[in-house]
Amino acid sequence: MEVSSAFKSNERHKNLFVYFQTNFSLWKNLMFLCMDLPTHLSLPPVKPPPSLLPPPQLFSFPLPGCINICELLVKSSAHREGKQTGGKAQPRSSAGRRRSGASEEPDQRSVSNMFLLLLLAGLLLQGDAQDQASLWRGNDRSGRCVYSFTVPSPVEASCPQPAAPEVEALKVRLGVLEMLVSQLSGKSLQPPGGRQGAGDRAQAELQDALNRAVAERSLLQGEKERLKREMKALQLRMEEMRRETERLRKRPCPQTPAAPPSHPQRDRAPTRPLEDSAWQYGSPAFQELKAEVTEVPVPDSKQNQTGCGDLLSVGEPVSHRRADNIAGKYGVWMQDPEPVSPYGPNMVWRIDTVGTEVRQLFGYEDLEQLSKGFPSKVLLLLDPLESTGATLYRGSLYYQRRLSRTLIRYELAAEHVAARRELPHAGFHGQFPYSWGGYTDIDLAVDEKGLWAVYSTSKAQGAIVISLLDPLSLEVRRSWETNIRKSSVANSFIICGKMYTVASYSAPDSTINYVYDTETSQGKAVSIPFKNKYRYNSMIDYSLAQRKLFAWDNFHLVSYDIRMSHSPAT
């Protein structure tokens, strides 16, 4: 930064600038003067040496007029000294020598300089009223050198300024924050603003109450919907009961026939009843005639009345219904070969076995109602059922209790458990199932000879064991151990005391590959075609009531016609 010749030549002027640097009060008064003087005087700027300026402080204010005043003081003093010494004090520049002809200009400048000196003297006489003023220099944001000073006000403690919108927004947010803190801490804090704070708190309380009311309304709405669903279910149940009542009213009361339906040797060698299934629904005259017919002596037991023989062929599957939901992927459906009132011989029963708590037993008046999906009876079992091995016999449902080897006899008419007993040493819950799985460890079946159980034990090492059970007490009367492993076959069924096994549950063209005769205690391999139409057959049972095979094939309830060979009469 260059220094003017006036500052270089005159040490007195330099001392005057140093005096201004050290005397802050003088600088302050000089600054107030300089704010207005540069507009009236056209003086070239002079840049003082950097060492003569005060250090940087806080606030900035440009000082071009003050530098001009300093230059004016120096030049005025030099002019006077030049006159006294004969014009030898300051060398003039070439431009100054060219302007030496104008005699009026120095006189005018002398008058101005004298006026400025009087002003400066007045400023110096004002005294050090305020000693806290500070001068500094520094670069602004654009890089320009700026000279600044700060002067505390002698009267005002602070500068009043209008509140900016940001400050007001911060105050509002601070008030909201104080209210939230008061709610969380359980204390009452008065937000700033007096009545406005109380109004905000009341508005917050009203909003909270509104939120609680909306939540309670949602809960009540959900409860209302649930009650509507329950009411619809009850209405459907009442309609079913009404139809059942009408059906029972139209049915005449059955009369006891002369010949009792149960024979002393019934449990030992059960045979199919000879009475017509429509006997209960005829007129009284027809019932009397049938009673007379039943008094005919029983045929010789050696004569083959059951049509038992060997299985020759199995027909094509006939679909009756598809299950409604995923619970019906596996299941069991059946008919009672010897029904007990109030259920007739055409009654069909169904259980969906997918789930951990299988308890519902659906009853249909006939196959047509089953295909339409209109149950006339729904029973809720007391104990949950395991897998697809259940069966019906003489008015009772026989099934395996879940997670156990216990067998249960459930009377349909009385709707209670009539008997329960463990099947000795039988595997359960996945120990010895069929090849498709499904916890099919115990499979119950009914044929012309009674109630059977197909299972395995640890002693048999997974080989199929067949047991004839007492239908009342569930005791094992007799057992047979085969040489075919249970996990190697997909399913089994029993006809006339002979157990047949199915090779595959998923192959569309499978075979019945093995038969075991309990009369001779001998087994042999066979090959009878069998079709899995829907490729996931989870239940195959012989229906003594229909003399067909019932199956549950991948959501579908299907049946198969069968052809049997007749044993020659002896």
Secondary structure, DSSP 8 states (H G I E B T S, - for coil): ----HHHHH-HHHHHHHHHHHH-HHHHHHHHHHHTTGGGT---------GGGS----S-----HHHHHHHHHHHHHHHHHHHHHTTS-SS---HHHHHTTT-SHHHHHHHHHHHHHHHHHHHHHHT--S----EEEEEE-TTS-EEEEEE---SS-SS------HHHHHHHHHHHHHHHHHHHHHT-----TTTHHHHHHHHHHHHHHHHHHHHHHHHHHHHHHHHHHHHHHHHHHHHHHHHHHHHHHHHS------SS-SS-TTTTTS-----S-GGGGGS-HHHHHHHHHHTTS----TTS--S----EEEE---EEEEE-SSGGGSSEEEEE-SS--TTS-TT-EEEEE--SSSEEEEEEESSHHHHHHT--SEEEEEEEEE-TT--EEETTEEEEEBTTSSEEEEEETTTTEEEEEEE-TTB--SSSS--TT-TT---EEEEETTEEEEEE-BTTTTTEEEEEEE-TTT--EEEEEEEEEEGGGSSEEEEETTEEEEES-SS-SEEEEEEEEETTTTEEEEEEEEEE-TTS-EEEEEEETTTTEEEEEETTEEEEEEEEE------
